[in-house]
């Protein structure tokens, strides 16, 4: 019986250690398909937890080596634990350099973005963009929710008989506030206004009215239907206790493209800035140079969105590419843009975002570049993860400095 228990204990240890090592590998491995993409997205974001569990397991193995029936744990087991801890440390080790580079980008932006205050000066020199307490607060989310007002599924349009909704997040007290219009991603084919609730609550607690909007999906509706829906929602957002001349468009991936197109063609006025989380910028180039590996089949996503390939519909690809509006823009005519991209993104590679950033600078418009070296696409789905804490560090500053805070 004792031998059976020892065998079972040893097997359990191997399974735990093997599992930790397997998960930590996805901090550096690219995902070959959508199934594995979820691990590649999540592993870097929970890397501090993986490293902590690896360290605890190492200590336990060294202290309870009798479970292996020998004087010390097997060398392979120790090697796996040390490798887990090394891989899991990579995001936090890279973080100071990523923050420093982003700070330089923000510091070199014109004064319209950088507020001349002691607080902003201190923020520019700060590299603190990860908190263990915030990281672990995800496990106690209900207890830590700040007080805000939230209304879900407010209808705002029915184009072609398709009902569209918005979700509203407002500060607890009534009043007039700067606004953030949020546009979800999903390849223009999935998603709803209910997505990104954590971001909506986060921003509302900091003094912004957040309007999370819906739009029609492919393949039933193709571009420019989605852009028309964003413009309709943006116009109606003014009814919700907002300062109409202090508004930011914030989008993720496919939604970031729509945010840029709407912001660069602001027909109403009042768009003070744009926040672009890993959005595509040059669709013809993205079609010609898909990522490798390509877990979502980028070319099929683009064909669903625009109707065919760039060869068949070159003008439509131009109309749907934000970079086209930047290259022809006059100095200081576009809203300031915060670009946040993952260095390991295999859906929208960071090099495309970098090309937009450089085009904005060449046209003498304002841009801030934040590249998170270890992050995959959709890293912010782990809201309190390593990457999104860094991203929020700059989003907060950028919004305060382009919209102003009350």
C-alpha positions as CSV (number, residue, x, y, z in Angstrom):
1,X,0.0,0.0,0.0
2,X,2.8,2.4,0.9
3,X,4.5,1.7,-2.4
4,X,1.3,2.4,-4.3
5,X,0.8,5.7,-2.6
6,X,4.4,6.7,-3.3
7,X,3.9,5.7,-7.0
8,X,0.7,7.7,-7.2
9,X,2.3,10.7,-5.5
10,X,5.2,10.6,-7.9
11,X,2.9,10.4,-10.9
12,X,0.9,13.4,-9.6
13,X,4.1,15.4,-9.2
14,X,5.2,14.6,-12.8
15,X,1.8,15.6,-14.1
16,X,1.8,18.9,-12.3
17,X,5.3,19.7,-13.3
18,X,4.7,18.6,-16.9
19,X,1.6,20.7,-17.1
20,X,3.4,23.8,-15.8
21,X,6.2,23.3,-18.3
22,X,3.8,22.7,-21.2
23,X,1.8,25.9,-20.4
24,X,5.0,28.0,-20.1
25,X,6.2,26.9,-23.5
26,X,3.3,28.9,-25.0
27,X,5.0,32.0,-23.8
28,X,7.4,31.6,-26.7
29,X,5.7,29.2,-29.1
30,X,3.5,30.5,-32.0
31,X,0.1,29.0,-32.3
32,X,-0.5,26.9,-35.5
33,X,-4.3,27.2,-35.3
34,X,-7.1,28.8,-33.4
35,X,-7.3,26.1,-30.7
36,X,-3.6,26.6,-29.7
37,X,-3.9,30.4,-30.1
38,X,-5.9,30.6,-26.9
39,X,-2.9,29.1,-25.0
40,X,-0.4,31.4,-26.8
41,X,-2.6,34.4,-25.8
42,X,-3.1,33.4,-22.2
43,X,0.2,31.9,-21.1
44,X,2.3,35.2,-21.2
45,X,-0.5,37.0,-19.3
46,X,-0.5,34.5,-16.4
47,X,3.3,34.0,-16.5
48,X,3.8,35.4,-13.0
49,X,1.4,32.7,-11.7
50,X,3.1,30.0,-13.7
51,X,6.5,31.1,-12.3
52,X,5.2,31.3,-8.7
53,X,3.7,27.8,-9.0
54,X,7.0,26.5,-10.5
55,X,9.0,27.9,-7.6
56,X,6.6,26.4,-5.0
57,X,6.8,23.0,-6.8
58,X,10.6,23.2,-6.8
59,X,10.8,23.9,-3.1
60,X,8.3,21.1,-2.3
61,X,10.2,18.6,-4.5
62,X,13.4,19.4,-2.8
63,X,11.8,19.2,0.7
64,X,9.8,16.0,0.0
65,X,12.2,14.1,-2.2
66,X,11.2,10.8,-0.5
67,X,8.1,10.7,-2.7
68,X,10.4,9.6,-5.5
69,X,11.8,6.8,-3.6
70,X,15.4,8.1,-3.8
71,X,17.6,10.6,-2.1
72,X,16.8,13.5,-4.4
73,X,14.3,14.4,-7.1
74,X,15.0,13.3,-10.7
75,X,17.2,15.7,-12.6
76,X,14.7,15.9,-15.5
77,X,12.0,17.0,-13.0
78,X,14.3,19.8,-11.7
79,X,15.2,20.8,-15.2
80,X,11.5,21.1,-16.2
81,X,10.8,23.3,-13.1
82,X,13.8,25.5,-13.8
83,X,12.8,25.9,-17.4
84,X,9.3,26.8,-16.4
85,X,10.5,29.5,-14.1
86,X,12.9,30.8,-16.7
87,X,10.2,31.0,-19.4
88,X,7.7,32.5,-17.0
89,X,10.1,35.3,-16.1
90,X,10.5,36.5,-19.7
91,X,7.6,39.0,-19.8
92,X,8.5,40.7,-16.5
93,X,12.1,40.8,-17.5
94,X,11.3,42.6,-20.7
95,X,8.8,44.9,-19.2
96,X,11.1,47.8,-18.0
97,X,12.6,48.0,-21.5
98,X,9.1,48.0,-23.1
99,X,7.9,50.8,-20.8
100,X,11.0,52.8,-21.3
101,X,10.6,52.7,-25.1
102,X,6.9,53.6,-24.9
103,X,7.8,56.5,-22.5
104,X,10.2,57.9,-25.1
105,X,7.6,57.7,-27.8
106,X,5.1,59.6,-25.5
107,X,7.8,62.1,-24.5
108,X,8.6,62.9,-28.1
109,X,5.0,63.6,-29.0
110,X,4.0,67.3,-29.3
111,X,2.8,69.2,-26.2
112,X,-0.8,68.5,-27.3
113,X,-0.4,65.0,-25.9
114,X,2.0,65.6,-23.0
115,X,0.5,67.7,-20.2
116,X,2.9,70.0,-18.5
117,X,2.2,69.0,-14.9
118,X,4.3,67.5,-12.1
119,X,2.0,64.4,-12.2
120,X,2.6,63.8,-15.9
121,X,6.4,64.4,-15.6
122,X,6.5,61.8,-12.8
123,X,4.5,59.4,-15.0
124,X,6.9,59.8,-17.8
125,X,9.8,58.5,-15.7
126,X,7.8,55.7,-14.1
127,X,8.3,52.1,-15.2
128,X,5.8,50.7,-12.7
129,X,3.2,49.1,-14.9
130,X,2.7,45.8,-13.2
131,X,1.2,45.2,-9.8
132,X,0.9,41.8,-8.1
133,X,-2.1,43.0,-6.1
134,X,-3.9,44.0,-9.4
135,X,-2.9,40.7,-11.0
136,X,-4.4,38.6,-8.1
137,X,-7.4,40.9,-7.8
138,X,-8.9,39.1,-10.8
139,X,-9.8,36.3,-8.4
140,X,-11.8,38.7,-6.3
141,X,-13.4,40.8,-9.1
142,X,-16.8,41.0,-7.6
143,X,-15.6,42.4,-4.3
144,X,-13.4,45.0,-6.0
145,X,-15.9,46.4,-8.5
146,X,-16.1,50.2,-8.2
147,X,-19.5,51.9,-8.2
148,X,-20.6,52.9,-11.7
149,X,-23.9,53.0,-13.7
150,X,-24.3,50.4,-16.4
151,X,-27.1,50.0,-19.0
152,X,-27.0,47.0,-21.4
153,X,-28.5,46.5,-24.9
154,X,-29.8,50.0,-25.6
155,X,-31.1,49.9,-29.2
156,X,-29.7,52.6,-31.4
157,X,-30.4,51.6,-35.1
158,X,-32.0,48.9,-37.3
159,X,-30.2,49.1,-40.7
160,X,-31.7,46.6,-43.2
161,X,-33.8,45.4,-40.3
162,X,-30.8,44.3,-38.3
163,X,-31.1,45.5,-34.6
164,X,-28.0,47.2,-33.2
165,X,-27.4,47.9,-29.6
166,X,-25.0,49.8,-27.4
167,X,-23.9,49.3,-23.8
168,X,-23.4,52.3,-21.6
169,X,-21.0,52.7,-18.7
170,X,-21.2,56.0,-16.7
171,X,-19.6,57.4,-13.6
172,X,-21.7,57.0,-10.4
173,X,-22.6,60.7,-10.2
174,X,-24.7,62.4,-12.9
175,X,-22.9,65.1,-14.9
176,X,-21.2,65.9,-18.2
177,X,-18.1,63.8,-18.9
178,X,-15.5,63.1,-21.7
179,X,-16.6,60.1,-23.7
180,X,-14.9,56.9,-25.0
181,X,-16.7,55.0,-27.8
182,X,-15.6,51.4,-27.7
183,X,-15.6,49.1,-30.8
184,X,-15.0,45.4,-30.3
185,X,-12.9,43.2,-32.6
186,X,-13.7,39.7,-33.9
187,X,-12.7,39.9,-37.6
188,X,-15.9,41.9,-38.4
189,X,-17.8,38.6,-38.1
190,X,-18.4,38.0,-34.4
191,X,-18.9,40.0,-31.2
192,X,-21.4,42.3,-29.5
193,X,-21.7,45.5,-27.5
194,X,-21.5,43.5,-24.3
195,X,-17.8,42.6,-25.0
196,X,-15.0,44.4,-23.1
197,X,-17.2,45.1,-20.0
198,X,-14.1,45.1,-17.9
199,X,-12.7,48.0,-19.9
200,X,-16.0,49.8,-19.8
201,X,-16.2,49.6,-16.0
202,X,-12.5,50.5,-15.7
203,X,-12.9,53.7,-17.7
204,X,-16.2,54.7,-16.2
205,X,-14.7,54.5,-12.7
206,X,-12.1,57.0,-13.9
207,X,-14.5,59.7,-15.0
208,X,-15.4,58.8,-18.6
209,X,-18.8,57.9,-20.2
210,X,-18.1,54.7,-22.2
211,X,-20.4,53.8,-25.1
212,X,-19.7,50.3,-26.3
213,X,-21.3,49.9,-29.7
214,X,-22.6,47.2,-32.1
215,X,-22.2,46.9,-35.8
216,X,-23.3,44.5,-38.6
217,X,-21.2,41.4,-39.3
218,X,-19.7,39.7,-42.3
219,X,-20.3,37.8,-44.5
220,X,-24.0,38.9,-44.5
221,X,-22.9,42.6,-44.5
222,X,-19.7,43.9,-46.1
223,X,-17.8,47.1,-45.9
224,X,-18.7,49.9,-45.6
225,X,-21.8,48.8,-43.6
226,X,-19.7,48.4,-40.5
227,X,-18.2,51.9,-40.8
228,X,-21.7,53.4,-41.4
229,X,-22.9,51.7,-38.1
230,X,-20.0,53.2,-36.2
231,X,-20.7,56.7,-37.5
232,X,-24.4,56.3,-36.6
233,X,-23.6,55.2,-33.1
234,X,-20.9,57.9,-32.6
235,X,-23.5,60.6,-33.5
236,X,-26.1,59.2,-31.1
237,X,-23.5,58.9,-28.2
238,X,-23.9,62.6,-27.6
239,X,-27.3,61.9,-25.8
240,X,-25.6,60.2,-22.8
241,X,-24.2,62.9,-20.5
242,X,-21.1,63.5,-22.6
243,X,-19.0,66.5,-23.5
244,X,-19.5,66.2,-27.3
245,X,-16.2,68.0,-28.1
246,X,-14.2,65.6,-25.9
247,X,-14.5,62.1,-27.4
248,X,-12.1,59.2,-28.1
249,X,-12.6,56.2,-30.3
250,X,-11.1,53.1,-28.9
251,X,-11.1,49.8,-30.9
252,X,-9.6,46.4,-30.8
253,X,-8.3,44.6,-34.0
254,X,-11.2,44.8,-36.5
255,X,-12.8,47.4,-34.3
256,X,-9.6,49.5,-34.2
257,X,-9.6,49.7,-38.0
258,X,-13.2,51.1,-37.8
259,X,-12.2,53.5,-35.1
260,X,-9.3,54.8,-37.2
261,X,-11.5,55.2,-40.4
262,X,-14.2,57.0,-38.4
263,X,-11.7,59.2,-36.6
264,X,-9.6,60.1,-39.6
265,X,-12.8,61.1,-41.4
266,X,-14.5,62.8,-38.5
267,X,-17.4,64.6,-40.2
268,X,-19.1,65.8,-37.0
269,X,-16.1,67.0,-35.0
270,X,-15.2,66.4,-31.4
271,X,-12.9,63.3,-31.9
272,X,-9.9,64.3,-29.8
273,X,-8.0,61.0,-30.0
274,X,-8.0,57.4,-31.1
275,X,-6.8,54.3,-29.3
276,X,-5.8,51.4,-31.6
277,X,-5.3,48.0,-30.0
278,X,-3.6,45.9,-32.6
279,X,-5.7,47.0,-35.6
280,X,-5.0,46.3,-39.2
281,X,-3.9,49.3,-41.2
282,X,-3.1,48.3,-44.8
283,X,-5.4,45.6,-45.9
284,X,-3.9,44.9,-49.4
285,X,-0.5,44.5,-47.8
286,X,-2.0,42.4,-45.0
287,X,-3.5,40.1,-47.7
288,X,-0.3,39.9,-49.6
289,X,1.8,39.2,-46.5
290,X,-0.2,37.0,-44.1
291,X,1.3,36.0,-40.8
292,X,3.2,32.7,-40.5
293,X,1.7,30.7,-38.9
294,X,-1.8,32.0,-39.7
295,X,-4.2,30.6,-37.1
296,X,-7.3,32.6,-38.3
297,X,-6.8,32.5,-42.2
298,X,-6.4,36.3,-42.6
299,X,-7.1,36.2,-46.3
300,X,-10.5,34.6,-45.8
301,X,-11.3,37.1,-43.1
302,X,-10.5,40.0,-45.5
303,X,-12.5,38.4,-48.4
304,X,-15.5,38.1,-46.1
305,X,-15.1,41.8,-45.1
306,X,-14.5,43.3,-48.5
307,X,-16.0,40.8,-50.9
308,X,-12.9,39.4,-52.7
309,X,-9.2,39.8,-53.1
310,X,-7.2,43.0,-53.6
311,X,-6.7,42.0,-57.2
312,X,-10.5,41.9,-57.8
313,X,-11.4,44.9,-55.6
314,X,-8.3,47.2,-55.4
315,X,-10.3,50.4,-54.7
316,X,-12.3,48.9,-51.8
317,X,-9.1,47.7,-50.1
318,X,-7.8,51.3,-50.4
319,X,-11.0,52.8,-49.0
320,X,-10.8,50.4,-46.0
321,X,-7.2,51.0,-45.1
322,X,-6.5,53.7,-42.5
323,X,-2.9,54.2,-43.7
324,X,-4.2,55.7,-46.9
325,X,-5.8,58.6,-45.0
326,X,-2.5,59.2,-43.1
327,X,-0.2,59.4,-46.1
328,X,-2.4,62.1,-47.7
329,X,-3.1,64.0,-44.4
330,X,-1.9,67.5,-43.8
331,X,0.1,68.3,-40.6
332,X,-1.8,68.4,-37.3
333,X,-5.1,67.5,-39.0
334,X,-5.6,64.0,-37.6
335,X,-6.6,63.1,-34.0
336,X,-3.6,61.9,-31.9
337,X,-3.4,58.1,-32.0
338,X,-2.2,55.6,-29.4
339,X,-1.0,52.4,-31.0
340,X,-0.7,49.3,-28.9
341,X,0.6,46.1,-30.5
342,X,1.9,42.8,-29.4
343,X,5.4,41.8,-30.5
344,X,4.3,38.1,-31.0
345,X,1.0,38.9,-32.7
346,X,0.2,36.3,-35.4
347,X,-3.1,37.9,-36.5
348,X,-2.0,41.6,-37.0
349,X,1.7,41.7,-36.9
350,X,3.3,44.6,-35.0
351,X,5.2,45.7,-38.1
352,X,2.0,46.9,-39.7
353,X,1.2,49.1,-36.7
354,X,4.7,50.4,-36.8
355,X,4.3,51.4,-40.4
356,X,1.2,53.4,-39.5
357,X,3.1,55.1,-36.6
358,X,5.9,56.1,-38.9
359,X,3.4,57.4,-41.5
360,X,1.7,59.5,-38.8
361,X,5.1,61.0,-37.8
362,X,6.0,61.7,-41.4
363,X,2.8,63.5,-42.0
364,X,3.5,65.6,-38.8
365,X,0.5,64.2,-36.9
366,X,0.6,62.9,-33.3
367,X,1.2,59.3,-32.5
368,X,2.4,57.2,-29.5
369,X,3.8,53.7,-30.1
370,X,3.5,51.0,-27.4
371,X,4.9,47.6,-28.4
372,X,4.6,44.8,-25.9
373,X,7.3,42.3,-27.0
374,X,5.9,39.1,-25.4
375,X,2.2,39.7,-26.2
376,X,0.0,37.9,-28.7
377,X,-3.2,39.2,-30.3
378,X,-6.1,39.8,-28.0
379,X,-3.8,39.8,-24.9
380,X,-6.2,42.1,-23.0
381,X,-8.7,39.2,-22.7
382,X,-6.8,38.6,-19.5
383,X,-7.7,42.0,-18.2
384,X,-5.4,42.1,-15.2
385,X,-2.6,40.2,-17.0
386,X,0.9,41.4,-17.5
387,X,0.4,42.9,-21.0
388,X,-2.9,44.7,-20.3
389,X,-1.6,46.3,-17.1
390,X,1.2,47.8,-19.2
391,X,-1.3,48.9,-21.9
392,X,-3.7,50.4,-19.4
393,X,-0.8,52.4,-17.9
394,X,-0.5,54.2,-21.2
395,X,-4.2,54.3,-22.1
396,X,-5.0,56.1,-18.8
397,X,-2.3,58.7,-19.5
398,X,-3.2,59.2,-23.1
399,X,-6.9,59.7,-22.4
400,X,-6.2,62.1,-19.6
401,X,-3.8,64.1,-21.8
402,X,-6.0,64.2,-24.9
403,X,-9.5,64.4,-23.3
404,X,-8.6,66.0,-20.0
405,X,-9.8,64.8,-16.6
406,X,-12.5,66.4,-14.5
